[in-house]
Amino acid sequence: MKPAPRGGELLTYCTLVGLVAYAAIATDLYLPAIPYMINDLGASEAEGQLTLSIFMVGLALGQLIFGPLSDQFGRLPVVRAGTVCFIVTSVLCAIAHDMDLMWVMRGLQGIAAASGPVIARAIVRDRYEGNRAAQVMSTLSGAMAVIPMLAPSAGVLIMKFFAWPAIFVALAGFGALILLALARLPESAPAPISERLTFGSVLGAFGEMLSSRAFLGYQMAGSFSFAALFCYLSTVAYFLPDVFSIPTALFGYAFAMTVLGFMTGSLINARVVVRYGLDNTLRAGLLISLTSALAIALLSPNAAQFMPVMALLSCLFFLGVGLTAANASMGAISLFRERAGAASAVYGFTHALLASAIGALAGELYRGRLIEPALIILACALLAISGLALTRSSQTAKET
């Protein structure tokens, strides 16, 4: 572990939070600007929403690029390059004159934004070991969870005084602040691997990770837990009015409740993981999520009659996801210390792609009821906890 200079620990934490938050701020700050953008560019609502999907695809693919590069050339040069690209693509989004250019720029912005979370996870793995790494990652996740609560309101405030391109100028400014902070962050990567970086070597490393039962187990635990959360986010705007007769004006409160549950779980994890261990805390989080998901599914046919209970169960479910997220990611990445960047890339790519697929599936299957989203969330919770079983079987095989 390479410690930060004296007095630099707070700066390190703030910088890592900023890197992890690239994706969240680039989507949540932007949401209020979409109606104004599509009106100005003469596009449809579907074309405007497509800018979010294209960004997420870029975010998934970008992690496969920046992770292995950071193993070969160091964390800081690569994340600085990614941040510069994020700034440039944000400015180009601001001056886009049609949707075709906006789609291209949002895809490239997503690729650039991937440099933040994939390298932040690798830096945490470089600097900290085992349970301590999970503790630090939980603290970062808890702090980062504040951003989805604040960013949409900040976007509304910007739109009150400026036109929609100002949102992308603000994103460029955010990237510039991170770039300044990176100037004082110490390099954390171990000595670069001696093997020459080629497309074949990258694929070989990815194959090795995906053939590891322990890695796949942690991957399943983290990715399916997050996919369940994404299923909720993809359908909440529909089932709140359809099932609970809650007006659109109150959507923000439901979203805040979800974020609050996740943030609480993350912060609890930061307090207990060192004492009880990564795997034990992960198991507790998965069991909480599974139990609450089962209760939600059982009550969903008559959900409107149990609205306070359903709200409490939803918050409890996402508290479990908060307990799960950091432990699953650090458990997976810690298996490949010398290639933490590549491991973080594989984990992040699968994480983003699976969440997008589950969210799309939930949208397609929605029929004006809660039962379909509830069953998808329950299925995700079952698959997540089966991942832990896979990890434990791998550990048992090694012991014997």
N, C-alpha and C positions, 0 to 999 in steps of 0.2 A: 504494500500500500504506500502511495506517495502522499503524505499529508499536505494540506494546504498551508501556505505561509501563515505565520502568526497573525491573528486578527482577520484572516481571510475565509474562515469557515462560513460565516453568514453570507458573504458574497458568493461562495461556492453553492450554497443551498439555493439562493435566489436565482443564480444563473441556471442551475439544473431545473428548477421549477419552470423558468422561462422556456427552456428547451423542450421539456415534456409538454408544455402548454401550446406549442406551435399549432398543432392540429385543432385544438379546442378553440383557440382565439381566432383562427383563420376561418372557422365555420360559424361560431356563435356570434361574433361581432358583426359578421356579414349578413346574418339572417334578416335583420330589419331593412337592409338595402335592396333585397331581391325585387320587391314589387316596383320600386322606383327604377331599378336598372332595366328590367324587362320592358317597362313602359318607354324608357328613353331609347333603348336599342330596338324597339319594335318586335319584341319576342313574345312567346306565349309563356304561361305559367310552367308548363312541362319543360320547356327549354331552359327556363330559369332554374328550376329544381335540378336539372341535369348538371348544372355547374357544381352542385354539392357531390353528386355521385362521381363525376369525373375527378374531383379533388380527392375523394377517398380512394379511388383506384390508383391515382398518382402516389398517394401516401403509402399504400401497400407496396407498390413496385419500388419506390424510392428507398425503402428500408433494405431491400436486397442489394442495392447499389452502395449505399453509404456504410453499411455495417462491415462488409469485407474490406472496403477501402480503408476504414479506420484501423483495422488490424494491421494492415500493411504500412500505412503512412502516418499513423498516429491519430489520436482522437481530435486534437485541436485543429490541425491544418484542414482536416476533412469537414469538421462541423463549421469552421469559419467559411469555407468555400460554399457549403450548403446554405449558410445564413446570408451570404452575399447574393446567392441565387434567389433566395426567398425575398430579399429586398427588391431586387431587379424585377422579378416576376410580379410582385405586388404593384410596383409602379406601372408596369406594362398593363396590368389589369385595369388600373385607374384610367388609362388613356385608350382602352379598347373601344373601337367604334362600331363593332358588330358582334353578334353572338359567336360566330365561328372563331374569331380571334380570342374572345373571352374563354371559350371552351379550351382552346390550346393553352392559354396562359394559366387557367385554373389547374389543368393537368400538370403543367410544369411547376406551378406553385406547390401542388401537393407533393411532387417528387422532392422538391427542395425542402419542404416542411418536414419530410421524413427524417432528415438529418438530425433534427432535434431530439425526438424521443428515442430513436435507435441508438444514438451515441450517448445520450444521458444515461440509459440503462447500462451501457457498457462501462461508462465512467464510474457509476456506483459499484459495479462488480469489480473494477480495477482497484478502487480505493478501500473497499470494505469486504469483510468475509461473512459468509453464512447468514446467521440470524441477524447480525448487525446490518448487513446489506439489505435484508428484507425490512428492517426497522427504518432505515434511511429512505428506502423507496416508498414505504407507507407514509412517511412524513411528507415526502414530495407529492404523493398522490392526494393526500388530504389537503395540502395547500393548493394544489392545482385544481381541485374540485371547486374551489371558490370561483374560478374563472367562468364556468358555465352559468353561475348564478348572476354574475355581474356583467359579462360581456354583452348579452342582448340589450340590457338597459343602457350600457355605454353606447351601443350602436344606435339606439333610438335617440339618445342625446345628440350624437354627431349628426344624425339625419335631420334633427330639428333646426340646425344652423347651417348645414352644408349639403351639397349634392352627394349622390351615392359614391362618386370616385373618392371622396374624402375617407371612406372606410378603408380603402386599399392604401391610401397615403398613411393612415394610422397604423396599418399592419406593417408598412415599410419602416415607420418610425419605431415600432416595437422591435423589429429585426435589428435596426441600428443600435438600439439600447443593448440588446443581447450581444451584438458584435463588440461593443465597447467593453462589456463585462468579461467576454472571453479573452480579452487582452491580458487580464490579470489572473486567469485560471491556469494552474499548473498542469502540465501534461501528465496523464495517468497511465497511459498504455504501457504494457510490458515491451520488451525488445521485439521488433517486428519478426514475424516468422520468416525463416530462411527460404522457404519455398516461394518460387516466383508466382506472382498473382496472375492467373489466367482464368478464362471462363471455365475451363475444365476443372481447375483446382477449386474454384468457388462451388461448382456443382458437386464435386466430391465431398467438400466440407458439409454442404447442406444435406447430402445423402447420408453422411455419417450421423448427423444430428437427428434426422428423421427416422433413422433405424435404431436409435437408442430408446428402449422402452421407458426409461426414467424421464428422458426429455419429452417424449410423446405424452406421458402421463401428466407432467406439469403443464404442457401445452394444452391438453384437453381441459384440465381443471380451470386454467385461466381464460382460455378462449371461449369455452361454452358458457362460463359465468358471465363474461362480458357480452356474449351474443344474446343472452337472456335479457340483459339490461337494454341492449339495442333493440330487441323485439318490443320492449315496453315503449321506448322512445319513438319507434316507428308507427305505433298504433294509438298512443295516448291521445293524440289530437282527435281521433275518431271515437274511441270508446268513452271518453269522458262525457261528451254531449249525448251520444247514442244510448249509453247504458245508465249513466248517473245524472243526466240532464244538467251537467255543469256547463255554464257558458264559456265561450272562448276567452273572455276577459280574465278568467281564473286559471287558464292553462299554466301561467307562470308559477302559481303557487304549487300546483301538482309537480311541476318540473323541479322546483326548489326542494320539495319534500324528498324526491328521489336523490338529488344531489346531496342533501343533508344526511340521508341514510348512508350513502357511499362514503361521504367525508367522515362521518362518525366511526364507521367501521375501519377506515384507514388509520385514523388517529388512535383508536383502541389498539389496533394491531401494532402500531409503533410503540405502545406502552408495554405490551405483553409478549411480543414475539421473542425477545431475548431471554425472557424467563422460561417460557414454555416450549420454545423451539419452533422452527419454520413449519415442519410437517404437522405438528400437533395443532398449531393455530390455523393452518390451512384446512385441516380436517374439520375444525370447529366452524369455520366460515362456510364450508360446503354443506355441512349438516344443517346449519341455520337457514341457508338458502333453500335447500331441498325441503325441509319441513314447512317453511312458509309458502313455498311454491305449491306444495301438495294441498295446503289449506286453501290457498287462493283458487286452485282448480276445483276443489270440492264445493266451494261457495259460489263459484262464478255463474252457475245457472240462475241463482237468485241474488246476484251481486248488489243490485240496487237496494235491497232490504238490509244489507250489512255494510253500508258505505264507510262508517268509521272504522269497522274491523278490517275492511279491505285496505283502507289507507294505512292502518298500522302494520298490516301484513306486508304491504308493498315496501314500506320503510324498512321493515325488518329484513326483507329479502335483500335489499340493496346494502344494508349493513353487512350482511354475509358476504356480498360481492366485494365490499371494501376490505373485509378480513382476508379475502382470497387473492385479490389482484397482485399485490406486491410479492406475496410469498410464492405464488405460482411462477411469476416472471423471474424472480431471483433464483428460485429452485432450478429452473431450466437453464438459465444462463450460467449459473455457477458450475454446471457440469463440464463446461468448456472454457476454462480460465484463460488459456492462451489465445482463444478465438472468441472472446466475449462479443466482439462486434458482429461476427457472422452469426453467432447464436442469437443475439438480440435481433438481428435482421430476420432470421427464420421465424422466431417467435412473433415479432411484430407484424410480419407479412401475413402469417396465418391468422393472427388475431384480428387484423383489420378486414381481411377478405371474408372470413367466416361470419363476422358480425354483419357485414354488408349483405351477405347472402341470406342470413337468417332474418334480417330486417326486411328484405325484399319479399321473402317467403311469407312473413307475417302480414305484410300489406296485401299480398295476393289472396291469402286465405281469409282475410277479415270479412265477416258477414254481418256486421252491425251488432255483434254480441261479444262478450268477454271470453267465452269458452275457448275459442280458437287461440287467441294470444296466450291465455292461461296454460293451455296444454303445450304450446311451444315452449313457454318458459319452464314448465315442469320437465319436459323432455331434455332441455338444455341442462337443467340442474342435475338430472340423472346421469347424463353423459359427462358432466363435469366431475361428479363424485366417482364415476367409474375410472376417470383418469388417475385419481389418487390411488385407486386399487391397482392400476397398472404400474404406477411408480413403486408402490410397496412390494409388488411381486418381483420387480426388478431388483430391489434392495435385498429381498430374501434370497433370490437366486445367487447374488454375489456373496452373501454370507455363507451359503452352503457350497 
